Amino acid sequence: MSYSIEKLRSLSDEELIAQHDHQATMTSVGVNYYLDELDRRSRERAVQASDRLARRSFMVGIASTVLSVIATVAAVLALFLR
């Protein structure tokens, strides 16, 4: 059974999973099925790692900005209190 693109895109994730599970019991798969799933999992892990790296980089940027402001204030105070 095949859906139109419009119908396919309107299905929820749960409906798609249910359709897959129903069809999978009547279908024979080749090795690409497993390789595609391994590739999908690898991409998912890469996205998660990238997200963690982005969050940490953001926090380092915030810390760097705060330290720069503190250093600037200390330098200005040192000039005037000299």
All heavy atoms as a GROMACS GRO file, in nm:
protein
  644
    1MET      N    1   0.084  -0.117   0.000
    1MET     CA    2   0.000   0.000   0.000
    1MET      C    3   0.088   0.123   0.000
    1MET      O    4   0.189   0.129   0.069
    1MET     CB    5  -0.088  -0.003   0.125
    1MET     CG    6  -0.172   0.118   0.143
    1MET     SD    7  -0.283   0.084   0.282
    1MET     CE    8  -0.309   0.246   0.338
    2SER      N    9   0.049   0.220  -0.077
    2SER     CA   10   0.127   0.342  -0.088
    2SER      C   11   0.036   0.462  -0.068
    2SER      O   12  -0.080   0.461  -0.108
    2SER     CB   13   0.194   0.348  -0.225
    2SER     OG   14   0.268   0.465  -0.237
    3TYR      N   15   0.089   0.566  -0.005
    3TYR     CA   16   0.014   0.689   0.020
    3TYR      C   17   0.057   0.797  -0.077
    3TYR      O   18   0.170   0.795  -0.128
    3TYR     CB   19   0.040   0.740   0.162
    3TYR     CG   20  -0.014   0.653   0.272
    3TYR    CD1   21   0.072   0.586   0.358
    3TYR    CD2   22  -0.150   0.640   0.292
    3TYR    CE1   23   0.024   0.508   0.460
    3TYR    CE2   24  -0.200   0.562   0.394
    3TYR     CZ   25  -0.113   0.495   0.477
    3TYR     OH   26  -0.162   0.418   0.579
    4SER      N   27  -0.031   0.893  -0.098
    4SER     CA   28   0.010   1.013  -0.170
    4SER      C   29   0.107   1.089  -0.079
    4SER      O   30   0.109   1.067   0.044
    4SER     CB   31  -0.110   1.101  -0.203
    4SER     OG   32  -0.167   1.152  -0.084
    5ILE      N   33   0.184   1.178  -0.134
    5ILE     CA   34   0.280   1.254  -0.053
    5ILE      C   35   0.205   1.335   0.052
    5ILE      O   36   0.247   1.341   0.168
    5ILE     CB   37   0.367   1.345  -0.143
    5ILE    CG1   38   0.460   1.259  -0.228
    5ILE    CG2   39   0.447   1.444  -0.059
    5ILE    CD1   40   0.542   1.336  -0.327
    6GLU      N   41   0.093   1.394   0.013
    6GLU     CA   42   0.015   1.474   0.107
    6GLU      C   43  -0.033   1.389   0.225
    6GLU      O   44  -0.020   1.428   0.341
    6GLU     CB   45  -0.105   1.536   0.036
    6GLU     CG   46  -0.191   1.623   0.126
    6GLU     CD   47  -0.308   1.684   0.052
    6GLU    OE1   48  -0.318   1.667  -0.070
    6GLU    OE2   49  -0.391   1.747   0.119
    7LYS      N   50  -0.085   1.270   0.196
    7LYS     CA   51  -0.135   1.182   0.302
    7LYS      C   52  -0.018   1.133   0.388
    7LYS      O   53  -0.027   1.129   0.511
    7LYS     CB   54  -0.209   1.063   0.240
    7LYS     CG   55  -0.249   0.955   0.338
    7LYS     CD   56  -0.356   1.001   0.434
    7LYS     CE   57  -0.399   0.883   0.520
    7LYS     NZ   58  -0.477   0.922   0.634
    8LEU      N   59   0.093   1.097   0.325
    8LEU     CA   60   0.210   1.048   0.398
    8LEU      C   61   0.261   1.153   0.495
    8LEU      O   62   0.291   1.124   0.611
    8LEU     CB   63   0.320   1.007   0.300
    8LEU     CG   64   0.445   0.945   0.360
    8LEU    CD1   65   0.412   0.813   0.427
    8LEU    CD2   66   0.550   0.926   0.252
    9ARG      N   67   0.268   1.278   0.450
    9ARG     CA   68   0.320   1.384   0.536
    9ARG      C   69   0.222   1.423   0.646
    9ARG      O   70   0.262   1.481   0.746
    9ARG     CB   71   0.355   1.506   0.450
    9ARG     CG   72   0.478   1.479   0.366
    9ARG     CD   73   0.520   1.597   0.286
    9ARG     NE   74   0.641   1.565   0.209
    9ARG     CZ   75   0.688   1.638   0.112
    9ARG    NH1   76   0.627   1.750   0.077
    9ARG    NH2   77   0.797   1.603   0.048
   10SER      N   78   0.095   1.391   0.627
   10SER     CA   79  -0.004   1.427   0.729
   10SER      C   80  -0.013   1.323   0.841
   10SER      O   81  -0.071   1.350   0.946
   10SER     CB   82  -0.142   1.445   0.665
   10SER     OG   83  -0.194   1.320   0.622
   11LEU      N   84   0.045   1.204   0.821
   11LEU     CA   85   0.041   1.100   0.923
   11LEU      C   86   0.131   1.137   1.041
   11LEU      O   87   0.238   1.194   1.022
   11LEU     CB   88   0.086   0.966   0.866
   11LEU     CG   89  -0.003   0.902   0.760
   11LEU    CD1   90   0.063   0.778   0.704
   11LEU    CD2   91  -0.139   0.868   0.817
   12SER      N   92   0.088   1.103   1.161
   12SER     CA   93   0.172   1.126   1.279
   12SER      C   94   0.283   1.022   1.282
   12SER      O   95   0.279   0.921   1.212
   12SER     CB   96   0.087   1.115   1.406
   12SER     OG   97   0.046   0.980   1.424
   13ASP      N   98   0.382   1.044   1.367
   13ASP     CA   99   0.491   0.948   1.382
   13ASP      C  100   0.437   0.813   1.427
   13ASP      O  101   0.480   0.709   1.378
   13ASP     CB  102   0.593   0.998   1.484
   13ASP     CG  103   0.676   1.115   1.433
   13ASP    OD1  104   0.666   1.147   1.312
   13ASP    OD2  105   0.750   1.173   1.512
   14GLU      N  106   0.341   0.816   1.520
   14GLU     CA  107   0.284   0.691   1.570
   14GLU      C  108   0.214   0.613   1.459
   14GLU      O  109   0.224   0.491   1.451
   14GLU     CB  110   0.186   0.719   1.686
   14GLU     CG  111   0.253   0.770   1.812
   14GLU     CD  112   0.289   0.918   1.805
   14GLU    OE1  113   0.232   0.992   1.720
   14GLU    OE2  114   0.376   0.962   1.883
   15GLU      N  115   0.141   0.686   1.372
   15GLU     CA  116   0.072   0.619   1.260
   15GLU      C  117   0.172   0.559   1.162
   15GLU      O  118   0.153   0.448   1.113
   15GLU     CB  119  -0.020   0.719   1.188
   15GLU     CG  120  -0.139   0.761   1.270
   15GLU     CD  121  -0.216   0.876   1.208
   15GLU    OE1  122  -0.152   0.970   1.155
   15GLU    OE2  123  -0.340   0.872   1.212
   16LEU      N  124   0.281   0.633   1.136
   16LEU     CA  125   0.384   0.580   1.046
   16LEU      C  126   0.450   0.455   1.104
   16LEU      O  127   0.474   0.358   1.032
   16LEU     CB  128   0.490   0.686   1.017
   16LEU     CG  129   0.450   0.796   0.920
   16LEU    CD1  130   0.558   0.904   0.915
   16LEU    CD2  131   0.424   0.741   0.783
   17ILE      N  132   0.478   0.458   1.232
   17ILE     CA  133   0.539   0.342   1.297
   17ILE      C  134   0.445   0.223   1.292
   17ILE      O  135   0.488   0.110   1.262
   17ILE     CB  136   0.580   0.377   1.442
   17ILE    CG1  137   0.697   0.476   1.440
   17ILE    CG2  138   0.616   0.252   1.521
   17ILE    CD1  139   0.728   0.537   1.574
   18ALA      N  140   0.319   0.246   1.319
   18ALA     CA  141   0.221   0.137   1.314
   18ALA      C  142   0.212   0.078   1.173
   18ALA      O  143   0.207  -0.045   1.156
   18ALA     CB  144   0.084   0.187   1.360
   19GLN      N  145   0.210   0.164   1.071
   19GLN     CA  146   0.206   0.115   0.933
   19GLN      C  147   0.331   0.035   0.898
   19GLN      O  148   0.325  -0.069   0.834
   19GLN     CB  149   0.191   0.233   0.835
   19GLN     CG  150   0.053   0.292   0.833
   19GLN     CD  151  -0.050   0.195   0.777
   19GLN    OE1  152  -0.023   0.119   0.684
   19GLN    NE2  153  -0.168   0.198   0.835
   20HIS      N  154   0.446   0.086   0.942
   20HIS     CA  155   0.572   0.016   0.917
   20HIS      C  156   0.570  -0.122   0.982
   20HIS      O  157   0.604  -0.222   0.919
   20HIS     CB  158   0.691   0.096   0.971
   20HIS     CG  159   0.819   0.019   0.965
   20HIS    ND1  160   0.859  -0.065   1.067
   20HIS    CD2  161   0.913   0.010   0.869
   20HIS    CE1  162   0.974  -0.122   1.035
   20HIS    NE2  163   1.010  -0.078   0.914
   21ASP      N  164   0.531  -0.125   1.109
   21ASP     CA  165   0.531  -0.252   1.182
   21ASP      C  166   0.436  -0.352   1.118
   21ASP      O  167   0.467  -0.472   1.112
   21ASP     CB  168   0.496  -0.229   1.328
   21ASP     CG  169   0.605  -0.155   1.404
   21ASP    OD1  170   0.716  -0.141   1.349
   21ASP    OD2  171   0.579  -0.110   1.517
   22HIS      N  172   0.323  -0.305   1.069
   22HIS     CA  173   0.228  -0.394   1.001
   22HIS      C  174   0.287  -0.448   0.871
   22HIS      O  175   0.282  -0.568   0.845
   22HIS     CB  176   0.098  -0.318   0.972
   22HIS     CG  177  -0.001  -0.399   0.894
   22HIS    ND1  178  -0.068  -0.506   0.950
   22HIS    CD2  179  -0.042  -0.390   0.766
   22HIS    CE1  180  -0.147  -0.558   0.858
   22HIS    NE2  181  -0.133  -0.489   0.746
   23GLN      N  182   0.349  -0.360   0.793
   23GLN     CA  183   0.406  -0.402   0.664
   23GLN      C  184   0.531  -0.489   0.685
   23GLN      O  185   0.560  -0.577   0.604
   23GLN     CB  186   0.443  -0.280   0.578
   23GLN     CG  187   0.324  -0.203   0.528
   23GLN     CD  188   0.242  -0.284   0.428
   23GLN    OE1  189   0.296  -0.359   0.349
   23GLN    NE2  190   0.111  -0.268   0.434
   24ALA      N  191   0.605  -0.463   0.792
   24ALA     CA  192   0.730  -0.536   0.815
   24ALA      C  193   0.708  -0.684   0.837
   24ALA      O  194   0.796  -0.765   0.807
   24ALA     CB  195   0.804  -0.476   0.935
   25THR      N  196   0.592  -0.720   0.888
   25THR     CA  197   0.565  -0.862   0.911
   25THR      C  198   0.543  -0.938   0.780
   25THR      O  199   0.553  -1.060   0.777
   25THR     CB  200   0.441  -0.881   1.000
   25THR    OG1  201   0.328  -0.824   0.934
   25THR    CG2  202   0.462  -0.817   1.135
   26MET      N  203   0.517  -0.864   0.671
   26MET     CA  204   0.490  -0.927   0.542
   26MET      C  205   0.599  -0.898   0.439
   26MET      O  206   0.580  -0.921   0.321
   26MET     CB  207   0.355  -0.875   0.488
   26MET     CG  208   0.239  -0.904   0.579
   26MET     SD  209   0.089  -0.831   0.516
   26MET     CE  210   0.099  -0.668   0.585
   27THR      N  211   0.711  -0.845   0.484
   27THR     CA  212   0.814  -0.799   0.390
   27THR      C  213   0.948  -0.863   0.423
   27THR      O  214   0.983  -0.881   0.539
   27THR     CB  215   0.829  -0.645   0.401
   27THR    OG1  216   0.703  -0.586   0.375
   27THR    CG2  217   0.928  -0.593   0.301
   28SER      N  218   1.022  -0.893   0.319
   28SER     CA  219   1.159  -0.942   0.336
   28SER      C  220   1.253  -0.826   0.307
   28SER      O  221   1.232  -0.750   0.212
   28SER     CB  222   1.185  -1.057   0.238
   28SER     OG  223   1.319  -1.098   0.248
   29VAL      N  224   1.354  -0.810   0.390
   29VAL     CA  225   1.445  -0.696   0.372
   29VAL      C  226   1.586  -0.744   0.339
   29VAL      O  227   1.625  -0.855   0.373
   29VAL     CB  228   1.451  -0.608   0.499
   29VAL    CG1  229   1.316  -0.548   0.526
   29VAL    CG2  230   1.499  -0.685   0.619
   30GLY      N  231   1.660  -0.658   0.275
   30GLY     CA  232   1.800  -0.685   0.245
   30GLY      C  233   1.889  -0.618   0.347
   30GLY      O  234   1.843  -0.557   0.444
   31VAL      N  235   2.018  -0.624   0.324
   31VAL     CA  236   2.113  -0.569   0.420
   31VAL      C  237   2.108  -0.417   0.425
   31VAL      O  238   2.142  -0.357   0.528
   31VAL     CB  239   2.257  -0.616   0.391
   31VAL    CG1  240   2.268  -0.765   0.413
   31VAL    CG2  241   2.303  -0.577   0.254
   32ASN      N  242   2.066  -0.351   0.318
   32ASN     CA  243   2.060  -0.205   0.320
   32ASN      C  244   1.964  -0.154   0.427
   32ASN      O  245   1.982  -0.045   0.479
   32ASN     CB  246   2.019  -0.150   0.183
   32ASN     CG  247   2.135  -0.149   0.087
   32ASN    OD1  248   2.251  -0.154   0.128
   32ASN    ND2  249   2.106  -0.143  -0.041
   33TYR      N  250   1.864  -0.230   0.456
   33TYR     CA  251   1.769  -0.194   0.562
   33TYR      C  252   1.844  -0.172   0.693
   33TYR      O  253   1.823  -0.072   0.762
   33TYR     CB  254   1.667  -0.307   0.576
   33TYR     CG  255   1.566  -0.289   0.686
   33TYR    CD1  256   1.456  -0.206   0.669
   33TYR    CD2  257   1.578  -0.359   0.806
   33TYR    CE1  258   1.362  -0.190   0.769
   33TYR    CE2  259   1.484  -0.343   0.907
   33TYR     CZ  260   1.376  -0.260   0.888
   33TYR     OH  261   1.283  -0.245   0.986
   34TYR      N  262   1.932  -0.262   0.727
   34TYR     CA  263   2.009  -0.253   0.851
   34TYR      C  264   2.117  -0.145   0.842
   34TYR      O  265   2.141  -0.072   0.938
   34TYR     CB  266   2.071  -0.388   0.885
   34TYR     CG  267   1.966  -0.495   0.903
   34TYR    CD1  268   1.941  -0.588   0.802
   34TYR    CD2  269   1.887  -0.500   1.017
   34TYR    CE1  270   1.843  -0.684   0.817
   34TYR    CE2  271   1.788  -0.596   1.032
   34TYR     CZ  272   1.767  -0.688   0.931
   34TYR     OH  273   1.668  -0.782   0.944
   35LEU      N  274   2.179  -0.134   0.726
   35LEU     CA  275   2.281  -0.032   0.707
   35LEU      C  276   2.220   0.108   0.715
   35LEU      O  277   2.279   0.200   0.773
   35LEU     CB  278   2.352  -0.051   0.573
   35LEU     CG  279   2.435  -0.179   0.561
   35LEU    CD1  280   2.489  -0.194   0.419
   35LEU    CD2  281   2.548  -0.181   0.663
   36ASP      N  282   2.101   0.124   0.659
   36ASP     CA  283   2.033   0.254   0.667
   36ASP      C  284   1.999   0.290   0.811
   36ASP      O  285   2.010   0.406   0.851
   36ASP     CB  286   1.905   0.253   0.582
   36ASP     CG  287   1.932   0.253   0.433
   36ASP    OD1  288   2.047   0.282   0.394
   36ASP    OD2  289   1.839   0.222   0.357
   37GLU      N  290   1.958   0.192   0.888
   37GLU     CA  291   1.926   0.218   1.029
   37GLU      C  292   2.053   0.253   1.106
   37GLU      O  293   2.052   0.345   1.189
   37GLU     CB  294   1.856   0.098   1.094
   37GLU     CG  295   1.827   0.113   1.241
   37GLU     CD  296   1.737   0.230   1.278
   37GLU    OE1  297   1.671   0.289   1.190
   37GLU    OE2  298   1.733   0.265   1.397
   38LEU      N  299   2.162   0.185   1.080
   38LEU     CA  300   2.289   0.218   1.145
   38LEU      C  301   2.333   0.360   1.107
   38LEU      O  302   2.381   0.436   1.192
   38LEU     CB  303   2.397   0.117   1.107
   38LEU     CG  304   2.384  -0.020   1.172
   38LEU    CD1  305   2.484  -0.117   1.108
   38LEU    CD2  306   2.406  -0.012   1.322
   39ASP      N  307   2.315   0.396   0.981
   39ASP     CA  308   2.350   0.530   0.935
   39ASP      C  309   2.262   0.635   1.002
   39ASP      O  310   2.311   0.739   1.046
   39ASP     CB  311   2.334   0.538   0.782
   39ASP     CG  312   2.382   0.669   0.726
   39ASP    OD1  313   2.494   0.713   0.763
   39ASP    OD2  314   2.308   0.729   0.646
   40ARG      N  315   2.133   0.608   1.016
   40ARG     CA  316   2.042   0.701   1.082
   40ARG      C  317   2.083   0.722   1.229
   40ARG      O  318   2.088   0.834   1.278
   40ARG     CB  319   1.899   0.649   1.077
   40ARG     CG  320   1.796   0.746   1.136
   40ARG     CD  321   1.665   0.678   1.164
   40ARG     NE  322   1.675   0.580   1.271
   40ARG     CZ  323   1.676   0.609   1.402
   40ARG    NH1  324   1.673   0.735   1.443
   40ARG    NH2  325   1.684   0.513   1.494
   41ARG      N  326   2.117   0.614   1.296
   41ARG     CA  327   2.159   0.623   1.435
   41ARG      C  328   2.289   0.702   1.449
   41ARG      O  329   2.306   0.781   1.542
   41ARG     CB  330   2.176   0.484   1.496
   41ARG     CG  331   2.044   0.411   1.513
   41ARG     CD  332   2.065   0.273   1.568
   41ARG     NE  333   1.940   0.198   1.573
   41ARG     CZ  334   1.924   0.084   1.636
   41ARG    NH1  335   2.027   0.030   1.700
   41ARG    NH2  336   1.808   0.024   1.635
   42SER      N  337   2.379   0.680   1.355
   42SER     CA  338   2.505   0.753   1.356
   42SER      C  339   2.482   0.903   1.338
   42SER      O  340   2.541   0.985   1.408
   42SER     CB  341   2.596   0.700   1.245
   42SER     OG  342   2.713   0.775   1.236
   43ARG      N  343   2.392   0.938   1.245
   43ARG     CA  344   2.360   1.080   1.224
   43ARG      C  345   2.294   1.140   1.348
   43ARG      O  346   2.324   1.254   1.386
   43ARG     CB  347   2.268   1.097   1.103
   43ARG     CG  348   2.338   1.087   0.970
   43ARG     CD  349   2.249   1.134   0.856
   43ARG     NE  350   2.115   1.077   0.858
   43ARG     CZ  351   2.079   0.963   0.802
   43ARG    NH1  352   2.170   0.890   0.738
   43ARG    NH2  353   1.955   0.920   0.808
   44GLU      N  354   2.208   1.063   1.412
   44GLU     CA  355   2.142   1.112   1.534
   44GLU      C  356   2.243   1.139   1.644
   44GLU      O  357   2.237   1.241   1.712
   44GLU     CB  358   2.039   1.010   1.580
   44GLU     CG  359   1.950   1.059   1.692
   44GLU     CD  360   1.840   0.960   1.724
   44GLU    OE1  361   1.754   0.937   1.636
   44GLU    OE2  362   1.843   0.904   1.835
   45ARG      N  363   2.340   1.048   1.659
   45ARG     CA  364   2.446   1.069   1.760
   45ARG      C  365   2.529   1.192   1.725
   45ARG      O  366   2.568   1.269   1.813
   45ARG     CB  367   2.534   0.946   1.773
   45ARG     CG  368   2.469   0.831   1.849
   45ARG     CD  369   2.569   0.720   1.879
   45ARG     NE  370   2.624   0.658   1.761
   45ARG     CZ  371   2.570   0.554   1.698
   45ARG    NH1  372   2.460   0.499   1.743
   45ARG    NH2  373   2.630   0.503   1.591
   46ALA      N  374   2.558   1.211   1.596
   46ALA     CA  375   2.637   1.327   1.554
   46ALA      C  376   2.563   1.457   1.581
   46ALA      O  377   2.623   1.556   1.626
   46ALA     CB  378   2.671   1.315   1.405
   47VAL      N  379   2.434   1.458   1.558
   47VAL     CA  380   2.354   1.578   1.586
   47VAL      C  381   2.354   1.608   1.736
   47VAL      O  382   2.368   1.723   1.778
   47VAL     CB  383   2.210   1.561   1.532
   47VAL    CG1  384   2.117   1.667   1.588
   47VAL    CG2  385   2.210   1.564   1.380
   48GLN      N  386   2.338   1.505   1.817
   48GLN     CA  387   2.340   1.525   1.962
   48GLN      C  388   2.475   1.577   2.010
   48GLN      O  389   2.483   1.667   2.093
   48GLN     CB  390   2.304   1.395   2.034
   48GLN     CG  391   2.159   1.357   2.017
   48GLN     CD  392   2.128   1.218   2.070
   48GLN    OE1  393   2.218   1.142   2.104
   48GLN    NE2  394   2.000   1.184   2.077
   49ALA      N  395   2.583   1.520   1.955
   49ALA     CA  396   2.717   1.566   1.993
   49ALA      C  397   2.739   1.710   1.948
   49ALA      O  398   2.797   1.791   2.021
   49ALA     CB  399   2.823   1.475   1.932
   50SER      N  400   2.691   1.744   1.832
   50SER     CA  401   2.703   1.880   1.781
   50SER      C  402   2.625   1.978   1.868
   50SER      O  403   2.671   2.089   1.896
   50SER     CB  404   2.653   1.885   1.636
   50SER     OG  405   2.660   2.015   1.585
   51ASP      N  406   2.508   1.936   1.912
   51ASP     CA  407   2.427   2.020   2.000
   51ASP      C  408   2.498   2.045   2.132
   51ASP      O  409   2.502   2.158   2.182
   51ASP     CB  410   2.291   1.955   2.023
   51ASP     CG  411   2.197   2.045   2.100
   51ASP    OD1  412   2.183   2.162   2.062
   51ASP    OD2  413   2.138   1.996   2.199
   52ARG      N  414   2.556   1.939   2.189
   52ARG     CA  415   2.630   1.955   2.314
   52ARG      C  416   2.749   2.049   2.295
   52ARG      O  417   2.776   2.136   2.379
   52ARG     CB  418   2.678   1.820   2.365
   52ARG     CG  419   2.571   1.737   2.433
   52ARG     CD  420   2.627   1.618   2.508
   52ARG     NE  421   2.710   1.531   2.426
   52ARG     CZ  422   2.664   1.429   2.353
   52ARG    NH1  423   2.537   1.401   2.354
   52ARG    NH2  424   2.746   1.356   2.281
   53LEU      N  425   2.821   2.033   2.183
   53LEU     CA  426   2.936   2.118   2.155
   53LEU      C  427   2.892   2.264   2.139
   53LEU      O  428   2.958   2.355   2.190
   53LEU     CB  429   3.008   2.070   2.029
   53LEU     CG  430   3.129   2.151   1.986
   53LEU    CD1  431   3.236   2.149   2.095
   53LEU    CD2  432   3.184   2.096   1.855
   54ALA      N  433   2.782   2.286   2.071
   54ALA     CA  434   2.732   2.423   2.052
   54ALA      C  435   2.696   2.486   2.186
   54ALA      O  436   2.727   2.603   2.210
   54ALA     CB  437   2.612   2.421   1.958
   55ARG      N  438   2.630   2.409   2.272
   55ARG     CA  439   2.593   2.463   2.404
   55ARG      C  440   2.717   2.496   2.487
   55ARG      O  441   2.724   2.600   2.553
   55ARG     CB  442   2.505   2.364   2.479
   55ARG     CG  443   2.367   2.351   2.421
   55ARG     CD  444   2.287   2.243   2.494
   55ARG     NE  445   2.164   2.214   2.426
   55ARG     CZ  446   2.051   2.281   2.445
   55ARG    NH1  447   2.047   2.380   2.530
   55ARG    NH2  448   1.941   2.248   2.378
   56ARG      N  449   2.815   2.408   2.484
   56ARG     CA  450   2.938   2.434   2.560
   56ARG      C  451   3.014   2.553   2.503
   56ARG      O  452   3.069   2.634   2.578
   56ARG     CB  453   3.025   2.309   2.562
   56ARG     CG  454   2.966   2.201   2.650
   56ARG     CD  455   3.049   2.076   2.651
   56ARG     NE  456   2.986   1.976   2.736
   56ARG     CZ  457   3.019   1.850   2.738
   56ARG    NH1  458   3.115   1.805   2.659
   56ARG    NH2  459   2.957   1.766   2.818
   57SER      N  460   3.018   2.565   2.371
   57SER     CA  461   3.085   2.679   2.308
   57SER      C  462   3.016   2.809   2.346
   57SER      O  463   3.082   2.911   2.371
   57SER     CB  464   3.085   2.663   2.156
   57SER     OG  465   3.162   2.553   2.117
   58PHE      N  466   2.884   2.806   2.352
   58PHE     CA  467   2.809   2.924   2.393
   58PHE      C  468   2.846   2.964   2.536
   58PHE      O  469   2.868   3.082   2.565
   58PHE     CB  470   2.658   2.897   2.381
   58PHE     CG  471   2.573   3.010   2.428
   58PHE    CD1  472   2.557   3.124   2.350
   58PHE    CD2  473   2.508   3.003   2.551
   58PHE    CE1  474   2.478   3.229   2.393
   58PHE    CE2  475   2.429   3.107   2.594
   58PHE     CZ  476   2.413   3.221   2.516
   59MET      N  477   2.852   2.865   2.624
   59MET     CA  478   2.885   2.893   2.764
   59MET      C  479   3.028   2.947   2.776
   59MET      O  480   3.054   3.038   2.856
   59MET     CB  481   2.867   2.768   2.850
   59MET     CG  482   2.722   2.722   2.859
   59MET     SD  483   2.607   2.852   2.907
   59MET     CE  484   2.656   2.881   3.075
   60VAL      N  485   3.120   2.894   2.697
   60VAL     CA  486   3.258   2.944   2.699
   60VAL      C  487   3.261   3.089   2.648
   60VAL      O  488   3.333   3.173   2.702
   60VAL     CB  489   3.351   2.854   2.614
   60VAL    CG1  490   3.484   2.920   2.589
   60VAL    CG2  491   3.370   2.720   2.683
   61GLY      N  492   3.181   3.118   2.548
   61GLY     CA  493   3.172   3.255   2.497
   61GLY      C  494   3.119   3.351   2.601
   61GLY      O  495   3.169   3.464   2.615
   62ILE      N  496   3.016   3.308   2.675
   62ILE     CA  497   2.961   3.391   2.782
   62ILE      C  498   3.068   3.415   2.889
   62ILE      O  499   3.088   3.529   2.934
   62ILE     CB  500   2.837   3.324   2.845
   62ILE    CG1  501   2.724   3.314   2.744
   62ILE    CG2  502   2.792   3.397   2.972
   62ILE    CD1  503   2.662   3.445   2.706
   63ALA      N  504   3.136   3.308   2.930
   63ALA     CA  505   3.240   3.322   3.032
   63ALA      C  506   3.352   3.415   2.984
   63ALA      O  507   3.402   3.499   3.060
   63ALA     CB  508   3.296   3.184   3.068
   64SER      N  509   3.389   3.401   2.859
   64SER     CA  510   3.494   3.486   2.803
   64SER      C  511   3.452   3.632   2.803
   64SER      O  512   3.531   3.722   2.835
   64SER     CB  513   3.525   3.441   2.660
   64SER     OG  514   3.619   3.525   2.600
   65THR      N  515   3.327   3.658   2.769
   65THR     CA  516   3.276   3.795   2.769
   65THR      C  517   3.276   3.854   2.909
   65THR      O  518   3.319   3.969   2.929
   65THR     CB  519   3.132   3.798   2.711
   65THR    OG1  520   3.136   3.747   2.577
   65THR    CG2  521   3.075   3.938   2.710
   66VAL      N  522   3.231   3.777   3.006
   66VAL     CA  523   3.228   3.824   3.144
   66VAL      C  524   3.370   3.854   3.193
   66VAL      O  525   3.396   3.960   3.253
   66VAL     CB  526   3.158   3.721   3.236
   66VAL    CG1  527   3.179   3.753   3.383
   66VAL    CG2  528   3.010   3.714   3.202
   67LEU      N  529   3.462   3.763   3.164
   67LEU     CA  530   3.601   3.786   3.207
   67LEU      C  531   3.662   3.907   3.136
   67LEU      O  532   3.739   3.982   3.196
   67LEU     CB  533   3.684   3.661   3.182
   67LEU     CG  534   3.652   3.543   3.274
   67LEU    CD1  535   3.731   3.419   3.232
   67LEU    CD2  536   3.681   3.578   3.419
   68SER      N  537   3.629   3.928   3.012
   68SER     CA  538   3.678   4.046   2.938
   68SER      C  539   3.626   4.175   2.999
   68SER      O  540   3.701   4.273   3.012
   68SER     CB  541   3.637   4.038   2.791
   68SER     OG  542   3.697   3.929   2.728
   69VAL      N  543   3.500   4.175   3.036
   69VAL     CA  544   3.442   4.295   3.100
   69VAL      C  545   3.511   4.321   3.233
   69VAL      O  546   3.547   4.435   3.266
   69VAL     CB  547   3.290   4.279   3.116
   69VAL    CG1  548   3.232   4.387   3.206
   69VAL    CG2  549   3.222   4.281   2.980
   70ILE      N  550   3.532   4.216   3.311
   70ILE     CA  551   3.600   4.232   3.440
   70ILE      C  552   3.742   4.285   3.420
   70ILE      O  553   3.786   4.376   3.491
   70ILE     CB  554   3.600   4.098   3.518
   70ILE    CG1  555   3.458   4.064   3.562
   70ILE    CG2  556   3.695   4.104   3.637
   70ILE    CD1  557   3.443   3.924   3.620
   71ALA      N  558   3.812   4.232   3.322
   71ALA     CA  559   3.949   4.277   3.295
   71ALA      C  560   3.951   4.423   3.250
   71ALA      O  561   4.039   4.501   3.290
   71ALA     CB  562   4.014   4.188   3.190
   72THR      N  563   3.853   4.460   3.169
   72THR     CA  564   3.845   4.599   3.122
   72THR      C  565   3.817   4.693   3.239
   72THR      O  566   3.881   4.800   3.251
   72THR     CB  567   3.736   4.613   3.015
   72THR    OG1  568   3.766   4.524   2.907
   72THR    CG2  569   3.724   4.755   2.964
   73VAL      N  570   3.723   4.655   3.324
   73VAL     CA  571   3.692   4.738   3.442
   73VAL      C  572   3.815   4.749   3.532
   73VAL      O  573   3.849   4.857   3.580
   73VAL     CB  574   3.570   4.680   3.519
   73VAL    CG1  575   3.554   4.746   3.654
   73VAL    CG2  576   3.444   4.695   3.435
   74ALA      N  577   3.886   4.640   3.552
   74ALA     CA  578   4.007   4.643   3.636
   74ALA      C  579   4.113   4.734   3.575
   74ALA      O  580   4.180   4.810   3.646
   74ALA     CB  581   4.060   4.500   3.654
   75ALA      N  582   4.127   4.729   3.442
   75ALA     CA  583   4.228   4.814   3.376
   75ALA      C  584   4.190   4.960   3.388
   75ALA      O  585   4.278   5.046   3.414
   75ALA     CB  586   4.240   4.773   3.230
   76VAL      N  587   4.065   4.992   3.369
   76VAL     CA  588   4.020   5.132   3.380
   76VAL      C  589   4.039   5.182   3.522
   76VAL      O  590   4.087   5.294   3.546
   76VAL     CB  591   3.874   5.146   3.333
   76VAL    CG1  592   3.816   5.283   3.370
   76VAL    CG2  593   3.863   5.122   3.184
   77LEU      N  594   4.000   5.100   3.620
   77LEU     CA  595   4.020   5.138   3.760
   77LEU      C  596   4.168   5.156   3.792
   77LEU      O  597   4.204   5.250   3.867
   77LEU     CB  598   3.958   5.034   3.853
   77LEU     CG  599   3.805   5.031   3.859
   77LEU    CD1  600   3.760   4.915   3.946
   77LEU    CD2  601   3.752   5.164   3.912
   78ALA      N  602   4.252   5.073   3.739
   78ALA     CA  603   4.396   5.085   3.764
   78ALA      C  604   4.450   5.216   3.708
   78ALA      O  605   4.539   5.277   3.769
   78ALA     CB  606   4.469   4.967   3.704
   79LEU      N  607   4.396   5.262   3.594
   79LEU     CA  608   4.443   5.388   3.536
   79LEU      C  609   4.402   5.507   3.621
   79LEU      O  610   4.479   5.601   3.638
   79LEU     CB  611   4.386   5.403   3.394
   79LEU     CG  612   4.450   5.320   3.286
   79LEU    CD1  613   4.374   5.335   3.155
   79LEU    CD2  614   4.596   5.361   3.265
   80PHE      N  615   4.278   5.503   3.671
   80PHE     CA  616   4.228   5.618   3.747
   80PHE      C  617   4.274   5.620   3.893
   80PHE      O  618   4.280   5.727   3.955
   80PHE     CB  619   4.075   5.623   3.742
   80PHE     CG  620   4.024   5.666   3.607
   80PHE    CD1  621   3.948   5.582   3.530
   80PHE    CD2  622   4.054   5.793   3.557
   80PHE    CE1  623   3.902   5.619   3.406
   80PHE    CE2  624   4.008   5.833   3.433
   80PHE     CZ  625   3.931   5.746   3.357
   81LEU      N  626   4.303   5.505   3.949
   81LEU     CA  627   4.343   5.500   4.089
   81LEU      C  628   4.495   5.503   4.105
   81LEU      O  629   4.547   5.491   4.215
   81LEU     CB  630   4.288   5.373   4.155
   81LEU     CG  631   4.135   5.364   4.161
   81LEU    CD1  632   4.094   5.231   4.221
   81LEU    CD2  633   4.077   5.481   4.239
   82ARG      N  634   4.563   5.528   4.003
   82ARG     CA  635   4.708   5.531   4.005
   82ARG      C  636   4.764   5.653   4.068
   82ARG      O  637   4.739   5.760   4.076
   82ARG     CB  638   4.757   5.520   3.862
   82ARG     CG  639   4.893   5.474   3.851
   82ARG     CD  640   4.920   5.441   3.709
   82ARG     NE  641   5.058   5.398   3.703
   82ARG     CZ  642   5.125   5.387   3.594
   82ARG    NH1  643   5.070   5.413   3.482
   82ARG    NH2  644   5.248   5.347   3.595
   0.00000   0.00000   0.00000
